[in-house]
Amino acid sequence: MIQYKVDIHDEEDRPNGPNLYKEFRFKGTISSATGFARSGARGTNYFLVFQGRGNGCDNASDFTHWRLEIDGPKADYAFFGKLDTEAAERADGASER
C-alpha cells in the first residue's frame, strides 16, 4: 500500500491542521477470479484507490470515493464510485470505544 497526504491549500487551515487530500493506493496481481472475469485472470493486475479528505489522522469516514482499474491480456476496464460514509462513521465510532 502507498498512501499520499497533500495540503492543496484550497481551504483555510483548521484548528487541528490543514484539510488534507488523501489517497490509499493498492496495486497487485489477480491470482484467481470467478464469474465473467474467470477466463481472463492470468496476468491481470488491479489498481485500487481510496480517495478522501481529512486531517493527519486516518479514519474510515475520511475516504469518500474509490476507483478500481483492471488491466491484463483479456481485461482493460475501470469501476468507480462513492463510499457509504454513514457506515464508515459508525465503524469509526465503534473503534473509539
DOMARSE-762576 format. One line per 2 residues: their letters; for each residue x negated, z negated, y of N, C-alpha, C. Coordinates in Angstrom, 3 decimals, decimal comma. Each point is the difference from the previous one (the first is absolute). Last residue first. Layout:
N
a = X/Z/Y/X/Z/Y/X/Z/Y ~ ... .
This chain:
97
re = 14,448/-21,041/3,091/0,506/-1,266/-0,538/-0,983/-0,646/-0,914 ~ -0,443/4,383/2,062/-0,364/-1,079/0,920/0,435/-1,362/-0,514 .
sa = 1,050/4,195/-2,167/-1,418/-0,321/-0,190/-0,461/-1,131/0,909 ~ 4,445/1,723/0,246/-0,189/-0,688/-1,277/-1,454/-0,393/-0,198 .
gd = 1,190/2,592/3,777/0,516/-1,362/0,122/-0,202/-0,796/-1,269 ~ -1,107/4,583/0,013/-0,936/-0,744/0,851/0,433/-1,450/0,124 .
ar = 2,914/2,892/-2,238/-1,199/-0,261/-0,811/-1,031/-0,782/0,802 ~ 3,852/1,456/2,241/0,365/-1,042/-0,965/-1,207/-0,362/-0,861 .
ea = -0,541/3,555/2,940/0,083/-1,257/0,754/0,395/-1,151/-0,914 ~ -0,022/4,323/-1,825/-1,375/-0,446/0,279/0,003/-1,320/0,761 .
ae = 4,109/2,129/-0,793/-0,532/-0,544/-1,254/-1,418/-0,524/0,208 ~ 1,974/2,178/3,627/0,700/-1,265/-0,254/-0,512/-0,646/-1,285 .
td = -1,543/4,329/1,298/-0,655/-1,095/0,724/0,702/-1,335/-0,216 ~ -0,533/4,683/-2,747/1,064/-0,964/0,251/-0,615/-1,233/0,661 .
lk = -2,207/5,036/0,502/0,106/-1,154/-0,887/1,158/-0,903/0,407 ~ -0,690/5,531/0,592/-0,023/-1,264/0,725/0,198/-1,129/-1,009 .
gf = -2,238/5,116/-0,945/1,218/-0,732/0,272/-0,247/-1,279/0,773 ~ -1,998/4,897/-2,977/-0,202/-1,001/1,052/1,307/-0,723/0,240 .
fa = -3,032/3,777/-3,481/1,231/-0,726/0,288/-0,307/-0,998/1,109 ~ -2,358/4,884/-2,203/-0,073/-1,308/0,664/1,406/-0,548/0,187 .
yd = -3,252/4,020/-3,073/1,178/-0,404/0,755/-0,191/-1,385/0,587 ~ -2,099/3,423/-3,711/-0,425/-0,028/1,402/1,233/-0,328/0,838 .
ak = -1,853/0,987/-5,566/0,775/-0,819/0,946/-0,603/0,089/1,396 ~ -1,842/1,705/-4,253/1,411/0,386/-0,093/0,872/-0,759/0,985 .
pg = -4,785/-0,622/-0,082/0,125/1,387/-0,443/1,447/0,498/-0,046 ~ -0,655/-4,020/3,330/-0,686/0,311/-1,247/0,214/1,445/-0,391 .
di = 1,837/-4,403/3,460/-0,766/1,243/0,067/-0,736/0,214/-1,317 ~ 3,790/-3,217/3,151/-0,407/0,303/-1,367/-0,667/1,372/0,032 .
el = 1,523/-4,249/3,695/-0,403/1,385/-0,245/-0,470/0,117/-1,445 ~ 3,073/-3,541/3,325/-0,644/0,203/-1,293/-0,283/1,487/-0,171 .
rw = 1,377/-4,008/4,039/-0,177/1,416/-0,326/-0,768/0,078/-1,314 ~ 3,003/-3,824/3,483/-0,912/0,354/-1,078/-0,064/1,508/-0,157 .
ht = 1,675/-4,499/3,646/0,090/1,373/-0,498/-1,039/0,243/-1,096 ~ 0,515/-4,268/2,310/1,350/0,540/0,128/0,170/1,391/-0,599 .
fd = -3,109/-4,969/0,299/-0,057/1,385/-0,457/1,405/0,570/-0,106 ~ -0,878/-4,577/1,213/-0,716/0,829/0,974/0,087/1,481/-0,351 .
sa = 1,719/-3,602/-2,807/0,933/0,501/1,016/-0,689/0,813/1,089 ~ -2,479/-2,219/-3,498/0,762/1,123/-0,540/0,911/0,608/1,056 .
nd = -4,425/-2,350/1,661/1,241/-0,447/-0,614/0,737/1,224/-0,507 ~ -5,172/-1,557/2,137/0,818/0,993/-0,696/1,187/-0,667/-0,671 .
cg = -3,224/-1,066/4,617/0,428/-0,490/-1,311/0,909/1,045/-0,642 ~ -1,635/0,673/4,443/-1,094/0,081/-0,962/0,334/-0,509/-1,390 .
ng = 4,139/1,697/2,887/-1,245/-0,633/0,449/-1,055/0,106/-1,104 ~ 3,760/3,857/0,301/0,004/-1,457/-0,033/-1,313/-0,557/0,507 .
rg = 2,727/4,836/-2,188/-0,544/-0,619/1,214/0,047/-1,507/-0,161 ~ -0,118/4,664/-3,612/0,746/-1,015/0,728/-0,712/-0,480/1,242 .
qf = -0,003/3,197/-5,131/-0,284/-0,023/1,436/0,825/-1,070/0,685 ~ -2,104/1,855/-5,150/0,995/-0,854/0,645/-0,405/-0,124/1,463 .
vl = -1,252/3,736/-4,124/-0,306/-0,656/1,273/1,203/-0,828/0,431 ~ -2,401/2,900/-4,502/1,132/-0,789/0,482/-0,423/-0,754/1,252 .
fy = -1,467/4,176/-3,582/-0,478/-0,616/1,242/1,216/-0,684/0,618 ~ -1,777/2,444/-5,102/1,006/-0,515/0,928/-0,695/-0,600/1,213 .
nt = -1,108/3,973/-4,201/-0,370/-1,143/0,837/1,176/-0,442/0,855 ~ -1,216/2,961/-4,919/0,832/-0,156/1,193/-0,364/-1,291/0,725 .
gr = -1,554/1,890/-4,400/-0,725/0,484/1,173/0,751/-0,137/1,309 ~ 3,094/-0,312/-4,091/-1,458/0,078/-0,183/-0,664/0,596/1,248 .
ag = 4,874/-0,336/-0,380/-0,711/-1,241/0,324/-1,522/0,135/-0,071 ~ 4,174/3,073/-0,689/-1,036/0,224/0,997/-0,858/-1,197/0,318 .
sr = 3,857/0,244/-3,121/-0,912/1,086/-0,374/-1,148/0,184/0,980 ~ 3,465/-3,407/0,771/-0,713/-0,218/-1,260/-1,035/1,089/-0,288 .
af = 3,376/-0,734/3,750/-1,445/0,037/0,243/-0,829/-0,062/-1,289 ~ 4,925/-0,329/0,273/-0,414/1,328/0,464/-1,513/0,125/0,173 .
gt = 1,177/-4,063/-2,971/0,962/0,826/0,720/-0,582/1,340/0,412 ~ -3,547/-3,833/-0,583/1,213/0,281/-0,761/0,887/0,918/0,824 .
as = -5,697/-1,455/-0,430/1,221/0,179/0,790/1,170/0,255/-0,939 ~ -5,742/-1,691/0,524/1,144/0,423/-0,806/1,215/0,103/0,907 .
si = -4,338/-0,759/1,825/-0,408/0,058/-1,404/1,139/0,411/-0,926 ~ -1,702/0,705/5,432/1,157/-0,317/-0,837/-0,408/0,172/-1,457 .
tg = -3,235/-1,305/4,285/0,365/1,055/-0,935/1,162/-0,476/-0,855 ~ -1,293/-1,627/5,277/-0,440/-0,072/-1,382/0,456/1,193/-0,810 .
kf = 0,294/-3,234/4,996/-0,280/1,338/-0,499/-0,498/-0,115/-1,427 ~ 2,398/-2,839/4,552/-0,348/-0,055/-1,418/-0,189/1,431/-0,491 .
rf = 0,443/-3,050/4,967/-0,125/1,281/-0,696/-0,486/-0,221/-1,430 ~ 2,363/-2,488/4,670/-0,584/-0,317/-1,304/-0,006/1,318/-0,764 .
ek = 0,350/-1,161/5,561/0,217/0,823/-1,183/-0,680/-0,649/-1,196 ~ 1,738/-1,127/5,578/-0,636/-0,331/-1,278/0,315/1,056/-1,048 .
yl = -0,095/-1,400/5,734/0,489/0,979/-0,967/-0,778/-0,251/-1,292 ~ 0,828/-3,957/3,771/-0,860/0,973/-0,658/0,799/1,007/-0,813 .
np = 0,481/-3,470/4,332/0,866/0,537/-1,036/-0,740/1,170/-0,646 ~ -2,579/-4,282/2,444/0,620/1,316/0,171/0,897/0,363/-1,181 .
gn = -0,658/-5,253/1,099/-0,884/1,161/-0,131/0,744/1,313/0,137 ~ 2,048/-4,383/0,454/-0,777/-0,111/-1,244/-0,868/1,236/-0,251 .
pr = 2,824/-0,300/3,922/-0,764/-1,258/-0,052/-0,865/-0,136/-1,257 ~ 0,932/4,967/1,439/0,895/-1,138/-0,132/-0,831/-1,267/-0,075 .
de = -1,021/5,031/2,407/-0,357/-0,981/-1,028/0,996/-1,151/0,013 ~ 1,579/4,870/1,601/-0,728/-1,166/0,510/-0,342/-0,919/-1,169 .
ed = 0,544/5,150/-1,178/0,827/-1,121/0,452/-0,897/-1,080/0,586 ~ -1,775/4,004/-1,868/1,263/0,548/0,493/0,953/-1,081/0,496 .
hi = -4,767/0,218/-2,188/0,207/-0,301/1,427/1,281/0,624/0,558 ~ -2,007/-0,264/-4,633/0,115/1,297/0,672/0,389/-0,143/1,474 .
dv = -2,427/-2,804/-4,218/0,698/-0,280/1,255/0,051/1,313/0,768 ~ -0,478/-0,759/-5,507/-0,487/0,595/1,238/0,860/-0,452/1,168 .
ky = -1,368/-0,426/-5,621/0,732/-0,740/1,034/-0,582/0,445/1,330 ~ -0,073/1,430/-5,697/-0,351/0,253/1,394/0,866/-0,875/0,887 .
qi = -1,801/0,342/-5,575/0,961/-0,386/1,024/-0,570/0,265/1,382 ~ -0,423/1,376/-5,680/-0,640/0,012/1,317/1,059/-0,434/0,999 .
m = -0,783/-0,364/-5,689/0,846/0,000/1,177/-0,889/0,000/1,238 .
